Amino acid sequence: MRETTPQLEATGFNVLLLDIHATPGRDLLERFKFVSTPTFLVFDASGQEVHRTATLPTLTELAAYLQAP
């Protein structure tokens, strides 16, 4: 993931990498109730979760998640 972060950010995505064993990662683990790591959560501009997956999505997939109704 760290290798793709610059590419995602250059495309306009905000990327947040968290350690689930430390705050705030632990707090977000409880809030979003994911059960495996890694978990990738995709949010739209309004903050709504639009997709979650255990595998790193491609840029094409990310764009599709954000354009879906």
NORCOR-V919716 format. One line per field, one symbol per residue. ss: DSSP state (~ for helix, > for strand, _ for the rest). burial: b if it has 24 or more other C-alpha atoms within 12 Angstrom, else e. A space follows every 10 residues. Layout:
ss = ???
burial = ???
This chain:
ss = _~~~~~~~~~ __________ ____~~~~~~ ~~_______> >>>_____>> >>>_____~~ ~~~~~~~__
burial = eeeeeeeeee eeeeeeeeee eeeeeeeeee eeeeeeeebb bbeeeeeeee bbeeeeeeee ebeeeeeee
